[in-house]
Structure formats: C-alpha cells, structure tokens
Amino acid sequence: MKHRTFIISCLLTLSAMLGSSAAVAQITYKDYLRADAVMSYADYVYSPAVNPHWLGDSHYFWYENHEKDGNFFYLVNAETGRKYRAAEKNELARYIPKKQKDVAELLLNEAKEQAPERYMRGRQDEPLRSPDGKWDAYIKDYNVYISPVNADGTASKTGYALTMDGNDKLRYDRWSLSWSPDSRKIATLKVNHVERRRIPLIESAPSTQKQPILQWREYAKPGDVLPTSVPVLFDVESRSQIPLETAMYANQFSLNLTGWREDSRAFTFEFNQRGHQRYVVGEVDAETGKITHLADEQVNTFFYYRRKFRHDLNDGARMLWVSERDGWRHIYLHDNKGRIERQITKGEWVVRDVHYVDQANETIYFTASGFVPGEDPYNLHYCRIGFDGNGFEDLTPENGNHIVTFSADREFFVDVYSRPDLPPVSQLRRTADGSIVTGLEKCDVSDLAARGWTMPEVFCAKGRDGKTDIWGNIHRPSNFDPSKSYPVVEMIYAGPHDNHVVKDFRPANHLVTKLTELGFIVVSIDGMGTYNRSKAFHDVCWKNLKDAGFPDRIAWIKAAADKYGYMDLERVGIYGWSAGGQNAMAALLFHNDFYKVAVALCGCHDNRMDKVWWNEQWMGFPLDESYSASSNVDNAHLLKGKLLLINGELDDNVDPASTLQVVDALMKANKNFDQLYLPGRTHSLGSPFEIHKMYDYFVEHLLGQPVPEWE
C-alpha cells in the first residue's frame, strides 16, 4: 500500500512538472529576436503624447503627430483652440496671421536647441571685479587679496592682503568669492582641503594599445575624511575680516554660499551636517557677522537634502521652504528670523515639486500626489495654492499621471495624462481656471492590441503591516494564456531617492517587455523605503538598505498570485541594475525561501564601497554595524538559489571591486554562482550581449528549458 502511494505521488509530481513546463512552447532563437523587437511596438501607437513647441512669447504652438497614414504636423492657437494640419512643419506658417509675422518666422527658423555651454572656471588667481568697477578681488598664494582698478579700467599692480593664514591645506576658495552689490563687502569660503580617495580602474583591452591601461577616478566613500568649509566675510574699506561664529558647522558634509541680498545687508549659505540629520539655511549679517538660521531641519533619521526646495521672497523678507516635519512633504512660509509663519499645504499627501512662485499674486504652482482617494498615490497632479494656505486647486483632476507644458506667459498649458493601463490623452487648458480649451489627441492602440499586445495592469495590495497600500505593475506576454502557468520575475530598483515604478503609458519597456515575450510575467513594485509617500514610509530604509521593501514586495506578489492562479510562486526570479543589483542579490540572501533566481547587474554589494553622498544619506555617519548587516559581502554565506553577477571593469559609478569582493566572499563560503565580468564596460550595462545572457539565465533556471544556440 505504501509502495502504491509512493508511485501515485511520483506520478502526480511528474504531472505537475510537465504541466508547469508546458506553460510556454520550446524557446528558440527566433523568440529571442521577437523579444528584442518589442520596441517597434511604438510604430503601432497612433496619436501618442503631445510634445508641444511653444513659439516664443505667443499663444501658438506646434507638435508632430504619428498617425496611421504617416506623421503630420499641427499648429494650435491656444486662444481659440483651433488646430491646423500639414504634412510638413513649414506649411503651418501660412496659418499664422500676417500681423504676427514674427511668430511665423519663429516657426520657419526655429533654432535647434543648443547644448548648454560648459561652464569653464577661471584660474585660481583670476580677479573678480566689484559691481562698482573700482576693485578686483582675487586669490594669491591661497589668500584673499584686493587691488584698486585704474581709471582706464586696467588692473592695478598694487595689492592688499585681506588674509595671511592661507596655505595648501587651509585655503580661501576663489569659486565662492562674491562681492556685495554695494561693493563694500566680500564673502567667500575658507576650505580645509584634504586629498580625496581615488579608485583604480583597469582597462584590460584598450583599442589604442596591446597592454592594459590603468585609470584613476576621484571617489570618496562612506567614512572618508572630507573637505570642510566655513563662510568668511571681509570689509573692503577697513581691509579687515569680520569675525563669524562658525564652530557649530565643523561637522559637515557640505556648506555652500547661496548669494547676497539685493540691498547688501546679508548673504546666505546652506549647511548639511555630516550624517544628513541636520540641514540649515543661514543668513550672515554683513555689518555684525551675526548668523541667523532661517531654516533648521533636525531629524532622527535623515533629511533628504537632494530634494530640498527654497524660494526667497522680497529679498529675503520671507522664505518658502519644503519640509517633512509633520510626516509629509509640504510647503511652509518662514519669516526672516527662522520662525514658521504658517504651513501652507497640509494633509496626508505630498508636494512633489514647486514649479513656479507668482509673488505678485502670492500663488504657488506645484505638482502633488496622493490626495485623490482610491487613485494611485504616485500620480502627479498640477496644483496651485495661495501663500495664506487657501485656494487649493487641482488644475488637472483626471485620474492619471499628468505632465504639463506652459506657454511663456503661463496663461495656457498642454496637459498630457496617462497611466500604464491608460494610453495618453492630450489637451489644452487655461491656467486661470484649469478649464479645457480643446482636446488635442487621444492615443489609439487598436492596431497594437490586434497584434496580440497585452496592456499592463496597475495592481494594489496591502504591505507588510496589512494596512499600507503598495502599488506596482503586472506585465504579461503578448501571447498570454490564462490557462497556463507562468514563472514570475520582479524587476527591482529600491533606491530610496525616488519611487521607480513607471506611472506613464508605454507600449513597451525595454527593461520589462522583452522578458515577458519569452514566457514570463514581470512585475515592478514600489515597496516601503522608497520616496514620495509619507516620511515614515521612507524611513524604513534608514540604516537598513537590505530591507529594500521586500516584505511589502513579497506580500504584493502573493496577493497578485491569489487573484491570478497562473502566477507560479514556486518559480520566482528577480533582477536589477546598480542599487537594484544590490537588491537582486539580497533577495537570495535574506528572502531565498521566496526568490529562487537572481541576476544582479553592476550592483553595489557593500555600502561602504560605494559613493559617500548616496550611501551616507541612507546609512548614516559615523559608520556602524548597520553597514555590515546590509552588506551582500558579509552575508554572502546565506546564499541560496541561482545567482548571476554582471558588472564592467570601468564602472566609475559603483566601484567594480564591490562585485569582486562579493565574489571572493562567495568563494570562501563555497557557494555556487555565475559571473560575467565585462572588459571595457562602464556602469551603463544593457547591451544585447548581457541582456541575452540574462534571458538565458531565466530561461534555463525558471522555465527549465535548454538555452537556444546563439546565432
């Protein structure tokens, strides 16, 4: 009886395995070619998102539109909403009234956008002339000097030293040197100079010679000694330095001057404390040297300084400042003593970016997300509000992610909204009330759908706490069959500096769609620890980058599989680039009961090996045991599953040694893994070769199929 039961059990297991492997037909090289061709899907998308080109200061704009019959050009009069169509752009000029000849000339002679000129800094000793033209200020032998200007405008040979203590280690900064508008004062930075770390990169197969070439890159890492700066102030008439109390700014990540007041009464600076737990906007009184903190953010986790916003009003009489002090990213109005006059925006939603401050009408225009119940909380809406906190208005109320482009005078704007599951709708609106002047285009994907293309799905499920909504996308193959079983692959990037799941419509995503065409369901998710939700949501990453939102991601995928039985959770893979490469490997260290196969491209596998500015932002300073706890190197012995590591030898974004150290740790732990180390390649991985290798890895280890021969 036991023998019979064992045989039946084996037969059932074999049947299940055969059923699973039958989810897709045998993969061939032609399937790979078909997967690589998915970006041509855009050819079958008609009337996509409008990209308007406003003509100077006028209310006319033009755009090019891809239609079934070809590409056509449209001219739009925003005041009337009237559209004109032509086969060639130049033909549109005849629709512009003769009295607006200048606008027609703009259309006909529209200059190509020029790349911005690279700012070439002058020599360290190059003089900076005062606004009144009477003095030159310059750096000589690391010290600050001034010289009077001759009557003919030439530089005098007479120089007066304002400092004598500068040397090669403690020098005055020429690039921060600035005159007060009244030419009576000078401000600059005194810099404690240190030699920064450099990393060696070996170019193994250079095109210029047979032998390898050693390259060096300046590359500061967490815990390194960094240069520090303090503001200094000089009085020109007395040729003396005005003392400033700067001791509290010694422990710094950065300190930068941010300009003089127009009336010369003061200059400002911004200070970021090392560890990113305190950020100060300071104002220095030009007469007394007294420093006032106009904003002083102090937090227990981190202040995300790279997304700060500051706008000075009326020459510094007041200041708009964005803060997360109430747990959400909002706009505050400060007085010139550092006191908060009022919180302008409020609620359990976030201000994403402030785009325009209309000081005359005391109105702020900004994008925000998360305030519409039931809608994806990452969708951008363009809004406005008064300085007094009244008059909040959503100018783009439709359910979607909105991208807007204004006329020069901001009276009109083109609004394009879409979602991954909603093709773009483009319309022209009035700024005064958000009303629609005219519809421009509505995207048509019928031809694409007729070819078997499958619309992505926006999916929401509860996170680790059973309360918080977690959002992501589900991508299915074009030949999707719900009666079959599909392995699931997550494309991950959990970098805390943003949210990363695509919110706009795309007919194909080169990081996702290609893989679906080989018979996988691919998902992308924004878990806790990423940005643009509450401060508490973001703080999950604090000293804890190994978390990467995995408990939320796993709960989300399980909820999707509960709804869709064709998602096979016995075959779950994961892949990612850069921070996503670190995440992908971490999945097989810390969550290998769920994830079975990972491809990690150019990953930072130990945050002590990566850039100082990115890693200390989330992992803190000074370095502590949290760095080791999140390290793929120190935890390499936990590896289970199939792992492929890919990186380039010339990666100057993430030190290649980070991957080689994880390789060393895996070898010492006697772990089986695969590695692809690419000569001559940088951080920009994604060429056909390594993408093909990634396909192979998932086909072999998740589909359980032999890899087709490369042709």
Secondary structure in CASP SS format (residue, H / E / C, confidence):
PFRMAT SS
TARGET T0000
AUTHOR 0000-0000-0000
METHOD secondary structure of the structure
MODEL  1
M C 1.00
K H 1.00
H H 1.00
R H 1.00
T H 1.00
F H 1.00
I H 1.00
I H 1.00
S H 1.00
C H 1.00
L H 1.00
L H 1.00
T H 1.00
L H 1.00
S H 1.00
A H 1.00
M H 1.00
L H 1.00
G H 1.00
S H 1.00
S H 1.00
A C 1.00
A C 1.00
V C 1.00
A C 1.00
Q C 1.00
I C 1.00
T C 1.00
Y H 1.00
K H 1.00
D H 1.00
Y H 1.00
L H 1.00
R H 1.00
A H 1.00
D H 1.00
A C 1.00
V H 1.00
M H 1.00
S H 1.00
Y H 1.00
A H 1.00
D H 1.00
Y H 1.00
V C 1.00
Y E 1.00
S C 1.00
P C 1.00
A C 1.00
V C 1.00
N C 1.00
P C 1.00
H E 1.00
W E 1.00
L C 1.00
G C 1.00
D C 1.00
S C 1.00
H C 1.00
Y E 1.00
F E 1.00
W E 1.00
Y E 1.00
E E 1.00
N E 1.00
H E 1.00
E E 1.00
K C 1.00
D C 1.00
G E 1.00
N E 1.00
F E 1.00
F E 1.00
Y E 1.00
L E 1.00
V E 1.00
N E 1.00
A C 1.00
E C 1.00
T C 1.00
G C 1.00
R E 1.00
K E 1.00
Y E 1.00
R E 1.00
A E 1.00
A C 1.00
E C 1.00
K H 1.00
N H 1.00
E H 1.00
L H 1.00
A H 1.00
R H 1.00
Y H 1.00
I C 1.00
P C 1.00
K H 1.00
K H 1.00
Q H 1.00
K H 1.00
D H 1.00
V H 1.00
A H 1.00
E H 1.00
L H 1.00
L H 1.00
L H 1.00
N C 1.00
E C 1.00
A C 1.00
K C 1.00
E C 1.00
Q C 1.00
A C 1.00
P C 1.00
E C 1.00
R C 1.00
Y C 1.00
M C 1.00
R C 1.00
G C 1.00
R C 1.00
Q C 1.00
D C 1.00
E C 1.00
P C 1.00
L E 1.00
R E 1.00
S C 1.00
P C 1.00
D C 1.00
G C 1.00
K C 1.00
W E 1.00
D E 1.00
A E 1.00
Y E 1.00
I E 1.00
K E 1.00
D C 1.00
Y C 1.00
N E 1.00
V E 1.00
Y E 1.00
I E 1.00
S E 1.00
P E 1.00
V E 1.00
N C 1.00
A C 1.00
D C 1.00
G C 1.00
T C 1.00
A E 1.00
S C 1.00
K C 1.00
T C 1.00
G C 1.00
Y E 1.00
A E 1.00
L C 1.00
T C 1.00
M C 1.00
D C 1.00
G C 1.00
N C 1.00
D C 1.00
K C 1.00
L E 1.00
R E 1.00
Y E 1.00
D C 1.00
R H 1.00
W H 1.00
S H 1.00
L C 1.00
S E 1.00
W E 1.00
S C 1.00
P C 1.00
D C 1.00
S C 1.00
R C 1.00
K E 1.00
I E 1.00
A E 1.00
T E 1.00
L E 1.00
K E 1.00
V E 1.00
N E 1.00
H C 1.00
V C 1.00
E C 1.00
R C 1.00
R C 1.00
R E 1.00
I E 1.00
P E 1.00
L E 1.00
I E 1.00
E E 1.00
S C 1.00
A C 1.00
P C 1.00
S C 1.00
T C 1.00
Q C 1.00
K C 1.00
Q C 1.00
P C 1.00
I E 1.00
L E 1.00
Q E 1.00
W E 1.00
R E 1.00
E E 1.00
Y C 1.00
A C 1.00
K C 1.00
P C 1.00
G C 1.00
D C 1.00
V C 1.00
L C 1.00
P C 1.00
T E 1.00
S E 1.00
V E 1.00
P E 1.00
V E 1.00
L E 1.00
F E 1.00
D E 1.00
V C 1.00
E C 1.00
S C 1.00
R C 1.00
S E 1.00
Q E 1.00
I E 1.00
P C 1.00
L C 1.00
E C 1.00
T C 1.00
A H 1.00
M H 1.00
Y H 1.00
A C 1.00
N C 1.00
Q E 1.00
F E 1.00
S E 1.00
L E 1.00
N E 1.00
L E 1.00
T E 1.00
G E 1.00
W E 1.00
R C 1.00
E C 1.00
D C 1.00
S C 1.00
R C 1.00
A E 1.00
F E 1.00
T E 1.00
F E 1.00
E E 1.00
F E 1.00
N E 1.00
Q E 1.00
R C 1.00
G C 1.00
H C 1.00
Q C 1.00
R E 1.00
Y E 1.00
V E 1.00
V E 1.00
G E 1.00
E E 1.00
V E 1.00
D E 1.00
A C 1.00
E C 1.00
T C 1.00
G C 1.00
K C 1.00
I E 1.00
T E 1.00
H E 1.00
L E 1.00
A E 1.00
D E 1.00
E E 1.00
Q E 1.00
V C 1.00
N C 1.00
T C 1.00
F C 1.00
F C 1.00
Y C 1.00
Y H 1.00
R H 1.00
R H 1.00
K C 1.00
F C 1.00
R E 1.00
H E 1.00
D E 1.00
L E 1.00
N C 1.00
D C 1.00
G C 1.00
A C 1.00
R E 1.00
M E 1.00
L E 1.00
W E 1.00
V E 1.00
S E 1.00
E C 1.00
R C 1.00
D C 1.00
G C 1.00
W C 1.00
R C 1.00
H E 1.00
I E 1.00
Y E 1.00
L E 1.00
H E 1.00
D E 1.00
N C 1.00
K C 1.00
G C 1.00
R C 1.00
I E 1.00
E E 1.00
R E 1.00
Q E 1.00
I C 1.00
T C 1.00
K C 1.00
G C 1.00
E C 1.00
W C 1.00
V E 1.00
V E 1.00
R E 1.00
D E 1.00
V E 1.00
H E 1.00
Y E 1.00
V E 1.00
D E 1.00
Q C 1.00
A C 1.00
N C 1.00
E C 1.00
T E 1.00
I E 1.00
Y E 1.00
F E 1.00
T E 1.00
A E 1.00
S E 1.00
G C 1.00
F C 1.00
V C 1.00
P C 1.00
G C 1.00
E C 1.00
D C 1.00
P C 1.00
Y C 1.00
N C 1.00
L C 1.00
H E 1.00
Y E 1.00
C E 1.00
R E 1.00
I E 1.00
G E 1.00
F C 1.00
D C 1.00
G C 1.00
N C 1.00
G C 1.00
F C 1.00
E E 1.00
D E 1.00
L C 1.00
T C 1.00
P C 1.00
E C 1.00
N C 1.00
G C 1.00
N E 1.00
H E 1.00
I E 1.00
V E 1.00
T E 1.00
F E 1.00
S C 1.00
A C 1.00
D C 1.00
R C 1.00
E C 1.00
F E 1.00
F E 1.00
V E 1.00
D E 1.00
V E 1.00
Y E 1.00
S E 1.00
R E 1.00
P C 1.00
D C 1.00
L E 1.00
P E 1.00
P E 1.00
V E 1.00
S E 1.00
Q E 1.00
L E 1.00
R E 1.00
R E 1.00
T C 1.00
A C 1.00
D C 1.00
G C 1.00
S C 1.00
I E 1.00
V E 1.00
T E 1.00
G E 1.00
L E 1.00
E E 1.00
K E 1.00
C C 1.00
D E 1.00
V C 1.00
S H 1.00
D H 1.00
L H 1.00
A H 1.00
A H 1.00
R C 1.00
G C 1.00
W C 1.00
T C 1.00
M C 1.00
P C 1.00
E E 1.00
V E 1.00
F E 1.00
C E 1.00
A E 1.00
K E 1.00
G C 1.00
R C 1.00
D C 1.00
G C 1.00
K C 1.00
T C 1.00
D E 1.00
I E 1.00
W E 1.00
G E 1.00
N E 1.00
I E 1.00
H E 1.00
R C 1.00
P C 1.00
S C 1.00
N C 1.00
F C 1.00
D C 1.00
P C 1.00
S C 1.00
K C 1.00
S C 1.00
Y E 1.00
P E 1.00
V E 1.00
V E 1.00
E E 1.00
M E 1.00
I C 1.00
Y C 1.00
A C 1.00
G C 1.00
P C 1.00
H C 1.00
D C 1.00
N C 1.00
H C 1.00
V C 1.00
V C 1.00
K C 1.00
D C 1.00
F C 1.00
R C 1.00
P C 1.00
A C 1.00
N C 1.00
H C 1.00
L C 1.00
V C 1.00
T H 1.00
K H 1.00
L H 1.00
T H 1.00
E C 1.00
L C 1.00
G C 1.00
F C 1.00
I E 1.00
V E 1.00
V E 1.00
S E 1.00
I E 1.00
D E 1.00
G C 1.00
M C 1.00
G C 1.00
T C 1.00
Y C 1.00
N C 1.00
R C 1.00
S C 1.00
K H 1.00
A H 1.00
F H 1.00
H H 1.00
D H 1.00
V C 1.00
C C 1.00
W C 1.00
K C 1.00
N C 1.00
L C 1.00
K C 1.00
D C 1.00
A C 1.00
G C 1.00
F H 1.00
P H 1.00
D H 1.00
R H 1.00
I H 1.00
A H 1.00
W H 1.00
I H 1.00
K H 1.00
A H 1.00
A H 1.00
A H 1.00
D H 1.00
K H 1.00
Y C 1.00
G C 1.00
Y C 1.00
M E 1.00
D E 1.00
L E 1.00
E E 1.00
R E 1.00
V E 1.00
G E 1.00
I E 1.00
Y E 1.00
G E 1.00
W E 1.00
S C 1.00
A H 1.00
G H 1.00
G H 1.00
Q H 1.00
N H 1.00
A H 1.00
M H 1.00
A H 1.00
A H 1.00
L H 1.00
L H 1.00
F H 1.00
H C 1.00
N C 1.00
D C 1.00
F C 1.00
Y C 1.00
K C 1.00
V E 1.00
A E 1.00
V E 1.00
A E 1.00
L E 1.00
C C 1.00
G C 1.00
C C 1.00
H C 1.00
D C 1.00
N C 1.00
R C 1.00
M C 1.00
D C 1.00
K C 1.00
V H 1.00
W H 1.00
W H 1.00
N H 1.00
E H 1.00
Q H 1.00
W H 1.00
M H 1.00
G C 1.00
F C 1.00
P C 1.00
L C 1.00
D C 1.00
E H 1.00
S H 1.00
Y H 1.00
S H 1.00
A H 1.00
S C 1.00
S C 1.00
N C 1.00
V C 1.00
D C 1.00
N C 1.00
A H 1.00
H H 1.00
L H 1.00
L C 1.00
K C 1.00
G C 1.00
K E 1.00
L E 1.00
L E 1.00
L E 1.00
I E 1.00
N E 1.00
G E 1.00
E C 1.00
L C 1.00
D C 1.00
D C 1.00
N C 1.00
V C 1.00
D C 1.00
P C 1.00
A H 1.00
S H 1.00
T H 1.00
L H 1.00
Q H 1.00
V H 1.00
V H 1.00
D H 1.00
A H 1.00
L H 1.00
M H 1.00
K H 1.00
A C 1.00
N C 1.00
K C 1.00
N C 1.00
F C 1.00
D E 1.00
Q E 1.00
L E 1.00
Y E 1.00
L E 1.00
P C 1.00
G C 1.00
R C 1.00
T C 1.00
H C 1.00
S C 1.00
L C 1.00
G C 1.00
S C 1.00
P H 1.00
F H 1.00
E H 1.00
I H 1.00
H H 1.00
K H 1.00
M H 1.00
Y H 1.00
D H 1.00
Y H 1.00
F H 1.00
V H 1.00
E H 1.00
H H 1.00
L C 1.00
L C 1.00
G C 1.00
Q C 1.00
P C 1.00
V C 1.00
P C 1.00
E C 1.00
W C 1.00
E C 1.00
END
